[in-house]
């Protein structure tokens, strides 16, 4: 790790000034965010958009519709998202969990304290740390930071973390160094995704063109 780390908020300010608000996560309802969090596992967003639209066209983009629909029908409709059999089972399992524990109310689920909500989500079939935090931040408005491949890649390249850092170690780095504001976490994560897609590639990164390149140039 480098000895002189600038505050992480400087990274956010630099990205925000360079790219502006990202308007992420695109969804009409909290449940649509939940569905998207499952569908995006192991695939690109364009495939998720196709599946979301297919669910909408099939009138399956509500909690009640997913809960009542046969899993085979859900599989057919979300096929474009890949791993569609697993994802259909995961969506059904989530709905069964909310029905069993919260009488089918997402509002009651999302009213849980942050730590308790995360613990409960992680016990649901098909929900890992990234999916849990995505649901918590973007659907429920809890101040938890979403870590993805782009996030870790950027932090490693900038000396904020090493390759062996765990998901929770990286998440806690953001949460301990930033105000616990969902809007800030939302925007910061979206900006990081933008950087990861357009500049911080796994191979041949465009550091000289990246808005964060100034931190590398300064020897940080």
MISE-233829 format. One record per atom (N, C-alpha, C): x, y, z. Coordinates in nm, 4 decimals. Layout:
BEGIN
NODE         px         py         pz
NODE          X          Y          Z
...
This chain:
BEGIN
NODE         px         py         pz
NODE     0.0831    -0.1200     0.0000
NODE     0.0000     0.0000     0.0000
NODE     0.0870     0.1256     0.0000
NODE     0.0405     0.2307    -0.0681
NODE     0.1144     0.3547    -0.0690
NODE     0.0974     0.4247     0.0648
NODE     0.2001     0.5027     0.1014
NODE     0.1969     0.5680     0.2309
NODE     0.1149     0.6954     0.2341
NODE     0.0867     0.7586     0.1200
NODE     0.0153     0.8855     0.1167
NODE    -0.1123     0.8707     0.0348
NODE    -0.2143     0.8184     0.0937
NODE    -0.3414     0.8004     0.0249
NODE    -0.4236     0.9280     0.0346
NODE    -0.4691     0.9827    -0.0769
NODE    -0.5599     1.0970    -0.0703
NODE    -0.6959     1.0489    -0.0222
NODE    -0.7752     1.1361     0.0349
NODE    -0.9097     1.0926     0.0758
NODE    -0.9870     1.0369    -0.0435
NODE    -1.0642     0.9317    -0.0185
NODE    -1.1428     0.8738    -0.1275
NODE    -1.2415     0.9734    -0.1858
NODE    -1.2840     1.0703    -0.1051
NODE    -1.3783     1.1694    -0.1563
NODE    -1.3155     1.2490    -0.2706
NODE    -1.1832     1.2604    -0.2732
NODE    -1.1163     1.3285    -0.3839
NODE    -1.1345     1.2501    -0.5134
NODE    -1.1337     1.1197    -0.5033
NODE    -1.1596     1.0366    -0.6208
NODE    -1.3019     1.0604    -0.6709
NODE    -1.3957     1.0625    -0.5774
NODE    -1.5345     1.0866    -0.6164
NODE    -1.5495     1.2237    -0.6828
NODE    -1.4945     1.3272    -0.6204
NODE    -1.5076     1.4623    -0.6752
NODE    -1.4484     1.4715    -0.8154
NODE    -1.3335     1.4076    -0.8348
NODE    -1.2689     1.4094    -0.9656
NODE    -1.3557     1.3413    -1.0706
NODE    -1.4104     1.2260    -1.0363
NODE    -1.4961     1.1532    -1.1300
NODE    -1.6249     1.2297    -1.1583
NODE    -1.6832     1.2860    -1.0553
NODE    -1.8103     1.3567    -1.0741
NODE    -1.7926     1.4807    -1.1612
NODE    -1.6842     1.5517    -1.1397
NODE    -1.6572     1.6695    -1.2218
NODE    -1.6310     1.6314    -1.3668
NODE    -1.5680     1.5165    -1.3871
NODE    -1.5339     1.4739    -1.5232
NODE    -1.6527     1.4136    -1.5973
NODE    -1.7414     1.3428    -1.5264
NODE    -1.8453     1.2659    -1.5944
NODE    -1.9877     1.3004    -1.5544
NODE    -2.0043     1.3730    -1.4440
NODE    -2.1379     1.4129    -1.4042
NODE    -2.2201     1.2990    -1.3484
NODE    -2.3478     1.3260    -1.3141
NODE    -2.4347     1.2221    -1.2562
NODE    -2.4625     1.1105    -1.3558
NODE    -2.4675     0.9886    -1.3057
NODE    -2.4805     0.8710    -1.3911
NODE    -2.6235     0.8188    -1.4060
NODE    -2.7124     0.8554    -1.3149
NODE    -2.8499     0.8084    -1.3238
NODE    -2.8648     0.6582    -1.3130
NODE    -2.7901     0.5995    -1.2219
NODE    -2.7880     0.4550    -1.2057
NODE    -2.8368     0.4210    -1.0653
NODE    -2.9234     0.3275    -1.0477
NODE    -2.9621     0.2112    -1.1248
NODE    -3.0924     0.2398    -1.2011
NODE    -3.1009     0.2127    -1.3311
NODE    -3.2225     0.2425    -1.4068
NODE    -3.3338     0.1425    -1.3763
NODE    -3.4402     0.1895    -1.3132
NODE    -3.5534     0.1007    -1.2794
NODE    -3.6731     0.1856    -1.2417
NODE    -3.7918     0.1297    -1.2605
NODE    -3.9152     0.2002    -1.2270
NODE    -3.9598     0.1734    -1.0837
NODE    -3.9227     0.0582    -1.0282
NODE    -3.9672     0.0209    -0.8935
NODE    -3.8530    -0.0460    -0.8181
NODE    -3.8604    -0.0494    -0.6848
NODE    -3.7598    -0.1220    -0.6075
NODE    -3.7530    -0.2698    -0.6464
NODE    -3.8687    -0.3312    -0.6756
NODE    -3.8659    -0.4721    -0.7124
NODE    -3.7931    -0.4926    -0.8447
NODE    -3.8060    -0.3988    -0.9369
NODE    -3.7324    -0.4096    -1.0629
NODE    -3.5817    -0.4060    -1.0379
NODE    -3.5388    -0.3269    -0.9391
NODE    -3.3974    -0.3257    -0.9014
NODE    -3.3560    -0.4628    -0.8498
NODE    -3.4386    -0.5210    -0.7655
NODE    -3.4103    -0.6545    -0.7111
NODE    -3.3951    -0.7552    -0.8250
NODE    -3.4892    -0.7543    -0.9176
NODE    -3.4829    -0.8460    -1.0309
NODE    -3.3545    -0.8235    -1.1106
NODE    -3.3227    -0.6977    -1.1363
NODE    -3.2010    -0.6673    -1.2102
NODE    -3.0755    -0.7133    -1.1386
NODE    -3.0765    -0.7056    -1.0060
NODE    -2.9604    -0.7495    -0.9282
NODE    -2.9346    -0.8987    -0.9469
NODE    -3.0398    -0.9763    -0.9596
NODE    -3.0233    -1.1199    -0.9870
NODE    -2.9837    -1.1436    -1.1332
NODE    -3.0505    -1.0754    -1.2234
NODE    -3.0279    -1.1012    -1.3660
NODE    -2.8887    -1.0609    -1.4120
NODE    -2.8292    -0.9619    -1.3476
NODE    -2.6983    -0.9139    -1.3915
NODE    -2.5836    -1.0056    -1.3498
NODE    -2.6124    -1.1061    -1.2683
NODE    -2.5074    -1.1990    -1.2255
NODE    -2.4509    -1.2722    -1.3468
NODE    -2.3226    -1.2520    -1.3722
NODE    -2.2541    -1.3259    -1.4785
NODE    -2.2893    -1.2838    -1.6198
NODE    -2.3441    -1.1640    -1.6376
NODE    -2.3776    -1.1207    -1.7739
NODE    -2.3701    -0.9699    -1.7839
NODE    -2.3782    -0.9165    -1.9058
NODE    -2.3730    -0.7733    -1.9282
NODE    -2.5100    -0.7093    -1.9167
NODE    -2.5110    -0.5783    -1.8989
NODE    -2.6360    -0.5081    -1.8753
NODE    -2.7293    -0.5120    -1.9962
NODE    -2.6758    -0.5145    -2.1163
NODE    -2.7622    -0.5206    -2.2348
NODE    -2.8490    -0.6459    -2.2323
NODE    -2.7920    -0.7579    -2.1900
NODE    -2.8705    -0.8809    -2.1790
NODE    -2.9759    -0.8694    -2.0693
NODE    -2.9413    -0.7985    -1.9630
NODE    -3.0367    -0.7778    -1.8548
NODE    -3.1536    -0.6918    -1.9035
NODE    -3.1233    -0.5885    -1.9801
NODE    -3.2288    -0.5020    -2.0336
NODE    -3.3277    -0.5809    -2.1183
NODE    -3.2757    -0.6715    -2.1986
NODE    -3.3640    -0.7553    -2.2806
NODE    -3.4555    -0.8406    -2.1928
NODE    -3.3976    -0.8977    -2.0873
NODE    -3.4770    -0.9823    -1.9982
NODE    -3.5792    -0.9007    -1.9203
NODE    -3.5407    -0.7821    -1.8750
NODE    -3.6334    -0.6945    -1.8029
NODE    -3.7513    -0.6579    -1.8927
NODE    -3.7215    -0.6232    -2.0175
NODE    -3.8283    -0.5877    -2.1104
NODE    -3.9191    -0.7070    -2.1369
NODE    -3.8584    -0.8253    -2.1471
NODE    -3.9383    -0.9466    -2.1693
NODE    -4.0303    -0.9740    -2.0508
NODE    -3.9801    -0.9524    -1.9295
NODE    -4.0638    -0.9689    -1.8106
NODE    -4.1779    -0.8674    -1.8108
NODE    -4.1461    -0.7460    -1.8501
NODE    -4.2488    -0.6421    -1.8563
NODE    -4.3561    -0.6781    -1.9588
NODE    -4.3117    -0.7222    -2.0752
NODE    -4.4071    -0.7601    -2.1802
NODE    -4.4951    -0.8774    -2.1376
NODE    -4.4364    -0.9667    -2.0574
NODE    -4.5107    -1.0844    -2.0112
NODE    -4.5892    -1.0571    -1.8829
NODE    -4.5866    -0.9321    -1.8380
NODE    -4.6543    -0.8927    -1.7142
NODE    -4.6056    -0.9736    -1.5948
NODE    -4.4750    -0.9907    -1.5907
NODE    -4.4129    -1.0661    -1.4815
NODE    -4.3195    -0.9808    -1.3961
NODE    -4.3216    -0.8495    -1.4164
NODE    -4.2252    -0.7666    -1.3459
NODE    -4.2838    -0.7073    -1.2170
NODE    -4.3493    -0.7928    -1.1391
NODE    -4.3958    -0.7550    -1.0059
NODE    -4.3685    -0.8705    -0.9111
NODE    -4.3663    -0.8392    -0.7837
NODE    -4.3434    -0.9417    -0.6827
NODE    -4.4480    -1.0512    -0.6930
NODE    -4.5744    -1.0106    -0.7008
NODE    -4.6837    -1.1076    -0.7029
NODE    -4.6778    -1.1974    -0.8264
NODE    -4.6409    -1.1380    -0.9416
NODE    -4.6366    -1.2163    -1.0656
NODE    -4.5250    -1.3199    -1.0623
NODE    -4.4080    -1.2803    -1.0146
NODE    -4.2960    -1.3758    -1.0037
NODE    -4.3305    -1.4848    -0.9035
NODE    -4.3924    -1.4452    -0.7938
NODE    -4.4272    -1.5414    -0.6891
NODE    -4.5231    -1.6481    -0.7420
NODE    -4.6189    -1.6091    -0.8241
NODE    -4.7229    -1.7005    -0.8694
NODE    -4.6854    -1.7779    -0.9953
NODE    -4.5937    -1.7245    -1.0766
NODE    -4.5624    -1.7865    -1.2053
NODE    -4.4845    -1.9165    -1.1877
NODE    -4.5117    -2.0170    -1.2704
NODE    -4.4287    -2.1385    -1.2689
NODE    -4.2844    -2.1041    -1.3036
NODE    -4.1908    -2.1697    -1.2391
NODE    -4.0502    -2.1386    -1.2618
NODE    -4.0117    -2.1596    -1.4075
NODE    -4.0757    -2.2555    -1.4743
NODE    -4.0449    -2.2827    -1.6157
NODE    -4.0806    -2.1626    -1.7030
NODE    -4.1877    -2.0935    -1.6691
NODE    -4.2255    -1.9757    -1.7471
NODE    -4.1241    -1.8634    -1.7276
NODE    -4.0811    -1.8441    -1.6051
NODE    -3.9805    -1.7408    -1.5779
NODE    -3.8519    -1.7717    -1.6534
NODE    -3.8131    -1.8966    -1.6548
NODE    -3.6929    -1.9374    -1.7284
NODE    -3.7008    -1.8951    -1.8744
NODE    -3.8128    -1.9219    -1.9375
NODE    -3.8293    -1.8891    -2.0800
NODE    -3.8184    -1.7382    -2.1031
NODE    -3.8798    -1.6635    -2.0141
NODE    -3.8863    -1.5186    -2.0345
NODE    -3.7504    -1.4512    -2.0130
NODE    -3.6710    -1.4998    -1.9179
NODE    -3.5426    -1.4342    -1.8864
NODE    -3.4243    -1.5018    -1.9553
NODE    -3.4505    -1.5816    -2.0550
NODE    -3.3452    -1.6595    -2.1204
NODE    -3.2273    -1.5728    -2.1663
NODE    -3.2540    -1.4517    -2.2127
NODE    -3.1482    -1.3648    -2.2657
NODE    -3.0441    -1.3272    -2.1617
NODE    -3.0767    -1.3420    -2.0337
NODE    -2.9832    -1.3008    -1.9287
NODE    -2.8763    -1.4051    -1.8992
NODE    -2.8897    -1.5258    -1.9583
NODE    -2.7934    -1.6312    -1.9302
NODE    -2.8174    -1.6935    -1.7929
NODE    -2.7720    -1.8188    -1.7751
NODE    -2.7925    -1.8897    -1.6482
NODE    -2.9388    -1.8773    -1.6035
NODE    -3.0291    -1.8803    -1.7012
NODE    -3.1684    -1.8463    -1.6751
NODE    -3.2379    -1.9440    -1.5804
NODE    -3.1984    -2.0706    -1.5818
NODE    -3.2616    -2.1663    -1.4898
NODE    -3.2264    -2.1331    -1.3447
NODE    -3.0989    -2.1055    -1.3215
NODE    -3.0568    -2.0701    -1.1860
NODE    -3.1220    -1.9398    -1.1408
NODE    -3.1248    -1.8430    -1.2314
NODE    -3.1783    -1.7119    -1.1947
NODE    -3.3281    -1.7181    -1.1673
NODE    -3.4000    -1.7997    -1.2413
NODE    -3.5431    -1.8159    -1.2146
NODE    -3.5649    -1.8746    -1.0755
NODE    -3.4851    -1.9729    -1.0387
NODE    -3.4955    -2.0323    -0.9057
NODE    -3.4601    -1.9309    -0.7973
NODE    -3.3613    -1.8482    -0.8246
NODE    -3.3207    -1.7468    -0.7272
NODE    -3.4311    -1.6433    -0.7055
NODE    -3.4948    -1.6013    -0.8138
NODE    -3.6038    -1.5047    -0.8019
NODE    -3.7199    -1.5640    -0.7210
NODE    -3.7523    -1.6890    -0.7488
NODE    -3.8581    -1.7543    -0.6738
NODE    -3.8200    -1.7670    -0.5261
NODE    -3.6953    -1.8009    -0.4993
NODE    -3.6503    -1.8167    -0.3604
NODE    -3.6580    -1.6845    -0.2857
NODE    -3.6243    -1.5748    -0.3529
NODE    -3.6326    -1.4440    -0.2889
NODE    -3.7771    -1.4118    -0.2538
NODE    -3.8673    -1.4351    -0.3483
NODE    -4.0086    -1.4071    -0.3231
NODE    -4.0632    -1.4938    -0.2095
NODE    -4.0226    -1.6192    -0.2059
NODE    -4.0659    -1.7082    -0.0984
NODE    -4.0145    -1.6595     0.0374
NODE    -3.8916    -1.6104     0.0396
NODE    -3.8333    -1.5559     0.1624
NODE    -3.9116    -1.4337     0.2107
NODE    -3.9412    -1.3411     0.1206
NODE    -4.0133    -1.2201     0.1591
NODE    -4.1556    -1.2539     0.2035
NODE    -4.2195    -1.3486     0.1365
NODE    -4.3541    -1.3904     0.1770
NODE    -4.3510    -1.4550     0.3149
NODE    -4.2537    -1.5417     0.3379
NODE    -4.2455    -1.6163     0.4633
NODE    -4.2101    -1.5257     0.5815
NODE    -4.1138    -1.4375     0.5605
NODE    -4.0612    -1.3573     0.6714
NODE    -4.1290    -1.2212     0.6874
NODE    -4.1837    -1.1678     0.5782
NODE    -4.2362    -1.0301     0.5828
NODE    -4.3741    -1.0173     0.5185
NODE    -4.4446    -1.1291     0.5115
NODE    -4.5808    -1.1285     0.4563
NODE    -4.5859    -1.0674     0.3156
NODE    -4.4777    -1.0852     0.2422
NODE    -4.4739    -1.0363     0.1050
NODE    -4.4465    -0.8881     0.0909
NODE    -4.4047    -0.8208     0.1967
NODE    -4.3835    -0.6766     0.1943
NODE    -4.2350    -0.6413     0.1817
NODE    -4.1976    -0.5847     0.0677
NODE    -4.0603    -0.5372     0.0519
NODE    -4.0319    -0.4224     0.1472
NODE    -4.1320    -0.3375     0.1717
NODE    -4.1120    -0.2248     0.2630
NODE    -4.0719    -0.2732     0.4016
NODE    -4.1375    -0.3776     0.4501
NODE    -4.1020    -0.4312     0.5817
NODE    -3.9603    -0.4874     0.5809
NODE    -3.9260    -0.5567     0.4748
NODE    -3.7899    -0.6101     0.4630
NODE    -3.6885    -0.4971     0.4650
NODE    -3.7129    -0.3944     0.3846
NODE    -3.6168    -0.2854     0.3700
NODE    -3.6091    -0.1955     0.4928
NODE    -3.7078    -0.2062     0.5818
NODE    -3.7050    -0.1291     0.7059
NODE    -3.6124    -0.1898     0.8112
NODE    -3.5616    -0.3083     0.7851
NODE    -3.4675    -0.3706     0.8791
NODE    -3.3423    -0.2830     0.8935
NODE    -3.2782    -0.2829     1.0107
NODE    -3.1498    -0.2141     1.0244
NODE    -3.0495    -0.2686     0.9224
NODE    -2.9579    -0.1853     0.8801
NODE    -2.8678    -0.2208     0.7708
NODE    -2.7955    -0.3534     0.7933
NODE    -2.7338    -0.3696     0.9081
NODE    -2.6570    -0.4919     0.9338
NODE    -2.7472    -0.6149     0.9330
NODE    -2.8671    -0.6026     0.9903
NODE    -2.9598    -0.7153     0.9956
NODE    -3.0137    -0.7479     0.8566
NODE    -3.0437    -0.6454     0.7789
NODE    -3.0920    -0.6673     0.6431
NODE    -2.9875    -0.7413     0.5610
NODE    -2.8639    -0.7002     0.5715
NODE    -2.7571    -0.7661     0.4952
NODE    -2.7418    -0.9114     0.5389
NODE    -2.7474    -0.9342     0.6689
NODE    -2.7335    -1.0711     0.7187
NODE    -2.8448    -1.1597     0.6644
NODE    -2.9667    -1.1090     0.6659
NODE    -3.0799    -1.1891     0.6196
NODE    -3.0733    -1.2136     0.4691
NODE    -3.0359    -1.1134     0.3928
NODE    -3.0262    -1.1318     0.2482
NODE    -2.9206    -1.2356     0.2126
NODE    -2.8101    -1.2335     0.2838
NODE    -2.7019    -1.3274     0.2541
NODE    -2.7399    -1.4723     0.2854
NODE    -2.8477    -1.4905     0.3600
NODE    -2.8948    -1.6258     0.3907
NODE    -2.9969    -1.6774     0.2898
NODE    -3.0314    -1.5930     0.1918
NODE    -3.1278    -1.6322     0.0892
NODE    -3.0540    -1.6990    -0.0262
NODE    -3.1102    -1.8064    -0.0782
NODE    -3.0504    -1.8780    -0.1904
NODE    -3.0230    -1.7829    -0.3070
NODE    -2.8994    -1.7860    -0.3574
NODE    -2.8644    -1.7085    -0.4751
NODE    -2.8170    -1.5678    -0.4495
NODE    -2.8100    -1.5269    -0.3220
NODE    -2.7660    -1.3906    -0.2909
NODE    -2.6285    -1.3938    -0.2261
NODE    -2.5300    -1.3392    -0.2964
NODE    -2.3957    -1.3219    -0.2431
NODE    -2.3762    -1.1770    -0.2023
NODE    -2.2557    -1.1410    -0.1594
NODE    -2.2314    -1.0050    -0.1100
NODE    -2.2660    -0.8943    -0.2100
NODE    -2.2235    -0.9087    -0.3361
NODE    -2.2495    -0.8022    -0.4327
NODE    -2.3988    -0.7862    -0.4600
NODE    -2.4704    -0.8976    -0.4751
NODE    -2.6142    -0.8898    -0.4982
NODE    -2.6853    -0.8320    -0.3769
NODE    -2.6458    -0.8734    -0.2570
NODE    -2.7073    -0.8202    -0.1351
NODE    -2.6873    -0.6697    -0.1257
NODE    -2.5649    -0.6240    -0.1493
NODE    -2.5372    -0.4811    -0.1374
NODE    -2.6049    -0.4006    -0.2472
NODE    -2.6183    -0.4599    -0.3663
NODE    -2.6908    -0.3930    -0.4739
NODE    -2.8364    -0.3714    -0.4350
NODE    -2.8988    -0.4745    -0.3822
NODE    -3.0374    -0.4631    -0.3374
NODE    -3.0494    -0.3590    -0.2259
NODE    -2.9565    -0.3645    -0.1311
NODE    -2.9630    -0.2737    -0.0170
NODE    -2.9440    -0.1286    -0.0577
NODE    -2.8491    -0.1026    -0.1448
NODE    -2.8207     0.0354    -0.1841
NODE    -2.9248     0.0894    -0.2809
NODE    -2.9447     0.0169    -0.3911
NODE    -3.0253     0.0711    -0.5003
NODE    -3.1758     0.0501    -0.4836
NODE    -3.2153    -0.0553    -0.4157
NODE    -3.3589    -0.0793    -0.3965
NODE    -3.4072    -0.0284    -0.2613
NODE    -3.3250    -0.0491    -0.1561
NODE    -3.3691    -0.0169    -0.0204
NODE    -3.3145     0.1154     0.0322
NODE    -3.2128     0.1728    -0.0334
NODE    -3.1590     0.3007     0.0099
NODE    -3.0763     0.2951     0.1363
NODE    -3.0121     0.1806     0.1616
NODE    -2.9231     0.1686     0.2773
NODE    -2.7808     0.2076     0.2381
NODE    -2.7045     0.2648     0.3321
NODE    -2.5682     0.3099     0.3012
NODE    -2.4674     0.1959     0.3044
NODE    -2.4712     0.1120     0.2038
NODE    -2.3727     0.0049     0.1906
NODE    -2.3100     0.0161     0.0532
NODE    -2.1800    -0.0021     0.0441
NODE    -2.1105     0.0206    -0.0824
NODE    -2.1026    -0.1090    -0.1625
NODE    -2.1346    -0.0991    -0.2903
NODE    -2.1317    -0.2158    -0.3789
NODE    -1.9916    -0.2296    -0.4383
NODE    -1.9355    -0.3468    -0.4225
NODE    -1.8022    -0.3751    -0.4768
NODE    -1.8152    -0.4708    -0.5936
NODE    -1.7556    -0.4358    -0.7050
NODE    -1.7550    -0.5269    -0.8198
NODE    -1.6125    -0.5396    -0.8726
NODE    -1.5973    -0.6084    -0.9848
NODE    -1.4645    -0.6313    -1.0418
NODE    -1.3939    -0.4999    -1.0723
NODE    -1.4676    -0.4030    -1.1240
NODE    -1.4082    -0.2731    -1.1565
NODE    -1.3538    -0.2046    -1.0316
NODE    -1.4311    -0.2099    -0.9236
NODE    -1.3901    -0.1444    -0.7994
NODE    -1.2572    -0.1985    -0.7496
NODE    -1.2466    -0.3297    -0.7438
NODE    -1.1228    -0.3889    -0.6935
NODE    -1.0065    -0.3585    -0.7866
NODE    -1.0289    -0.3668    -0.9183
NODE    -0.9222    -0.3404    -1.0141
NODE    -0.8662    -0.2000    -0.9972
NODE    -0.9541    -0.1029    -0.9820
NODE    -0.9105     0.0357    -0.9668
NODE    -0.8341     0.0539    -0.8368
NODE    -0.8854    -0.0012    -0.7276
NODE    -0.8174     0.0148    -0.5993
NODE    -0.6812    -0.0514    -0.5982
NODE    -0.6703    -0.1677    -0.6607
NODE    -0.5405    -0.2355    -0.6667
NODE    -0.4412    -0.1519    -0.7472
NODE    -0.4836    -0.1007    -0.8599
NODE    -0.3929    -0.0222    -0.9448
NODE    -0.3506     0.1084    -0.8794
NODE    -0.4352     0.1599    -0.7908
NODE    -0.4026     0.2857    -0.7237
NODE    -0.3413     0.2649    -0.5857
NODE    -0.3144     0.1397    -0.5512
NODE    -0.2468     0.1118    -0.4261
NODE    -0.3338     0.1174    -0.3021
NODE    -0.4648     0.1180    -0.3203
NODE    -0.5548     0.1194    -0.2056
NODE    -0.5804    -0.0214    -0.1513
NODE    -0.5540    -0.1227    -0.2306
NODE    -0.5790    -0.2612    -0.1887
NODE    -0.4833    -0.3523    -0.2641
NODE    -0.4667    -0.4739    -0.2148
NODE    -0.3842    -0.5701    -0.2880
NODE    -0.4745    -0.6768    -0.3488
NODE    -0.4166    -0.7606    -0.4301
NODE    -0.4949    -0.8604    -0.5033
NODE    -0.5672    -0.9582    -0.4114
NODE    -0.5155    -0.9767    -0.2908
NODE    -0.5758    -1.0724    -0.1988
NODE    -0.6877    -1.0121    -0.1143
NODE    -0.7147    -0.8839    -0.1305
NODE    -0.8187    -0.8187    -0.0510
NODE    -0.9541    -0.8842    -0.0763
NODE    -1.0305    -0.9056     0.0291
NODE    -1.1620    -0.9673     0.0171
NODE    -1.2677    -0.8623    -0.0191
NODE    -1.3821    -0.9117    -0.0578
NODE    -1.4946    -0.8227    -0.0889
NODE    -1.5232    -0.7300     0.0292
NODE    -1.5371    -0.7868     0.1484
NODE    -1.5747    -0.7054     0.2636
NODE    -1.4647    -0.6085     0.3043
NODE    -1.3395    -0.6450     0.2854
NODE    -1.2308    -0.5522     0.3153
NODE    -1.2386    -0.4284     0.2272
NODE    -1.2702    -0.4485     0.1005
NODE    -1.2815    -0.3350     0.0091
NODE    -1.4066    -0.2535     0.0405
NODE    -1.5156    -0.3208     0.0669
NODE    -1.6397    -0.2507     0.1030
NODE    -1.6189    -0.1640     0.2261
NODE    -1.5555    -0.2204     0.3280
NODE    -1.5331    -0.1472     0.4519
NODE    -1.4382    -0.0294     0.4323
NODE    -1.3483    -0.0407     0.3351
NODE    -1.2574     0.0708     0.3062
NODE    -1.3366     0.1931     0.2617
NODE    -1.4359     0.1718     0.1742
NODE    -1.5202     0.2821     0.1295
NODE    -1.6087     0.3322     0.2428
NODE    -1.6729     0.2391     0.3128
NODE    -1.7702     0.2782     0.4139
NODE    -1.7057     0.3479     0.5329
NODE    -1.5795     0.3155     0.5621
NODE    -1.5116     0.3781     0.6757
NODE    -1.4498     0.5130     0.6407
NODE    -1.4392     0.5431     0.5104
NODE    -1.3730     0.6660     0.4678
NODE    -1.4666     0.7685     0.4042
NODE    -1.5941     0.7343     0.3953
NODE    -1.6911     0.8233     0.3329
NODE    -1.8114     0.8436     0.4248
NODE    -1.8790     0.9578     0.4127
NODE    -2.0024     0.9764     0.4899
NODE    -2.1038     0.8690     0.4505
NODE    -2.1791     0.8152     0.5460
NODE    -2.2747     0.7065     0.5170
NODE    -2.4003     0.7587     0.4469
NODE    -2.3826     0.8018     0.3230
NODE    -2.4917     0.8622     0.2461
NODE    -2.5229     0.7749     0.1247
NODE    -2.6424     0.7157     0.1181
NODE    -2.6767     0.6301     0.0045
NODE    -2.6584     0.6974    -0.1310
NODE    -2.6946     0.8246    -0.1429
NODE    -2.6805     0.8931    -0.2724
NODE    -2.5342     0.9014    -0.3139
NODE    -2.4467     0.9269    -0.2180
NODE    -2.3032     0.9325    -0.2470
NODE    -2.2535     0.7953    -0.2899
NODE    -2.2891     0.6908    -0.2154
NODE    -2.2454     0.5554    -0.2501
NODE    -2.2997     0.5145    -0.3871
NODE    -2.4243     0.5490    -0.4122
NODE    -2.4872     0.5180    -0.5408
NODE    -2.4083     0.5804    -0.6556
NODE    -2.3848     0.7093    -0.6455
NODE    -2.3173     0.7816    -0.7530
NODE    -2.1725     0.7363    -0.7682
NODE    -2.1045     0.7143    -0.6566
NODE    -1.9642     0.6743    -0.6614
NODE    -1.9504     0.5395    -0.7312
NODE    -2.0341     0.4453    -0.6939
NODE    -2.0260     0.3137    -0.7569
NODE    -2.0536     0.3227    -0.9067
NODE    -2.1552     0.4012    -0.9444
NODE    -2.1881     0.4170    -1.0857
NODE    -2.0726     0.4798    -1.1632
NODE    -2.0061     0.5762    -1.1039
NODE    -1.8911     0.6400    -1.1685
NODE    -1.7759     0.5411    -1.1846
NODE    -1.7547     0.4572    -1.0840
NODE    -1.6494     0.3554    -1.0918
NODE    -1.6784     0.2578    -1.2057
NODE    -1.8040     0.2172    -1.2202
NODE    -1.8404     0.1278    -1.3301
NODE    -1.8090     0.1928    -1.4648
NODE    -1.8393     0.3211    -1.4771
NODE    -1.8097     0.3944    -1.5999
NODE    -1.6599     0.3919    -1.6291
NODE    -1.5797     0.4180    -1.5275
NODE    -1.4339     0.4165    -1.5440
NODE    -1.3853     0.2772    -1.5817
NODE    -1.4383     0.1764    -1.5147
NODE    -1.3966     0.0392    -1.5434
NODE    -1.4269    -0.0018    -1.6853
NODE    -1.5423     0.0375    -1.7354
NODE    -1.5817     0.0001    -1.8711
NODE    -1.5029     0.0741    -1.9777
NODE    -1.4708     0.1998    -1.9506
NODE    -1.4143     0.2846    -2.0561
NODE    -1.2647     0.3122    -2.0452
NODE    -1.2065     0.2931    -1.9265
NODE    -1.0654     0.3271    -1.9102
NODE    -0.9838     0.2174    -1.8410
NODE    -1.0327     0.1704    -1.7260
NODE    -0.9527     0.0785    -1.6449
NODE    -0.9765    -0.0657    -1.6880
NODE    -0.9360    -0.0947    -1.8119
NODE    -0.9539    -0.2285    -1.8654
NODE    -0.8572    -0.3262    -1.8001
NODE    -0.8953    -0.4527    -1.8016
NODE    -0.8075    -0.5551    -1.7445
NODE    -0.6753    -0.5600    -1.8200
NODE    -0.6826    -0.5521    -1.9507
NODE    -0.5637    -0.5462    -2.0354
NODE    -0.5585    -0.4091    -2.1036
NODE    -0.4418    -0.3517    -2.1126
NODE    -0.4202    -0.2238    -2.1789
NODE    -0.5102    -0.1120    -2.1250
NODE    -0.4986    -0.0829    -1.9972
NODE    -0.5784     0.0267    -1.9407
NODE    -0.5372     0.1610    -2.0005
NODE    -0.6311     0.2523    -2.0090
NODE    -0.6062     0.3848    -2.0665
NODE    -0.5818     0.4859    -1.9548
NODE    -0.4765     0.4640    -1.8790
NODE    -0.4508     0.5475    -1.7610
NODE    -0.4278     0.6936    -1.7978
NODE    -0.3610     0.7196    -1.9102
NODE    -0.3313     0.8573    -1.9486
NODE    -0.4575     0.9336    -1.9875
NODE    -0.5624     0.8623    -2.0248
NODE    -0.6886     0.9258    -2.0640
NODE    -0.7908     0.9267    -1.9510
NODE    -0.7656     0.8500    -1.8475
NODE    -0.8625     0.8315    -1.7390
NODE    -0.8657     0.9534    -1.6468
NODE    -0.9837     0.9952    -1.6024
NODE    -0.9910     1.1063    -1.5069
NODE    -0.9132     1.0813    -1.3781
NODE    -0.8959     0.9541    -1.3425
NODE    -0.8198     0.9222    -1.2211
NODE    -0.6703     0.9102    -1.2468
NODE    -0.6288     0.9265    -1.3709
NODE    -0.4874     0.9152    -1.4042
NODE    -0.4010     1.0169    -1.3308
NODE    -0.4618     1.1288    -1.2926
NODE    -0.3851     1.2321    -1.2223
NODE    -0.3312     1.1809    -1.0886
NODE    -0.4048     1.0906    -1.0240
NODE    -0.3572     1.0382    -0.8962
NODE    -0.2366     0.9467    -0.9148
NODE    -0.2371     0.8699    -1.0223
NODE    -0.1209     0.7861    -1.0542
NODE    -0.0024     0.8723    -1.0921
NODE    -0.0274     0.9783    -1.1687
NODE     0.0797     1.0666    -1.2155
NODE     0.1475     1.1380    -1.0992
NODE     0.0701     1.1592    -0.9915
NODE     0.1264     1.2288    -0.8755
NODE     0.2016     1.1328    -0.7832
NODE     0.2108     1.0053    -0.8246
NODE     0.2850     0.9095    -0.7449
NODE     0.2091     0.8557    -0.6260
NODE     0.0769     0.8728    -0.6312
NODE    -0.0062     0.8218    -0.5231
NODE    -0.0450     0.6783    -0.5491
